[in-house]
């Protein structure tokens, strides 16, 4: 095992579970619109969201245009999402009001990916300098991460620093700001593209957090793979 000094953690679906945050936002939007938050509503809302997501090209993070305008496109995606939802139900509401409701709902959700996630994070902070690296909206992520921040050495949010994962610019910014060497760092995350490939692109060691046991692409090399936050403690 390499003698690491910095552990760099992804946030969504690595430390925090995004789905409960999204489900809370769905219910709050439904309540605001006076719609019963049924299974049918959830399915309709998700279809509207995926349609808006695909049109916004937010998955194409390898494209320069998306890299440079990711957060502009993200806000456009949110507006489209709720425009499609209003159209689907024939409702009238200020779209920006729905966007604000969604972001506030996401901000308030702090459900851990695993029950012991925070306690293990605190434990690791006694031996390593812990770093958080996330694509996201500054005001949302800072609120969601409030329980982690007292034990965190640095926090890097894409909207704040101007670069997104998986770009080399994002990871080089982190290394430069930490004033450290690559070999001192281990990136830990659940995304093959954003976390594993992104960090590997500049030569950083990576640990694939894979709680669902997904099959990893054969052409993607990782240094470690864990299925639980407890496994991370074991390999470190």
Helices and strands as residue ranges (DSSP letters): E 6-9, H 18-33, H 39-56, H 64-89, H 95-108, H 117-125, E 129-134, H 138-144, H 146-149, E 154-157, H 158-161, H 168-178, G 182-184, E 185-189, I 192-197, H 198-200, E 205-209, E 224-226, H 229-235
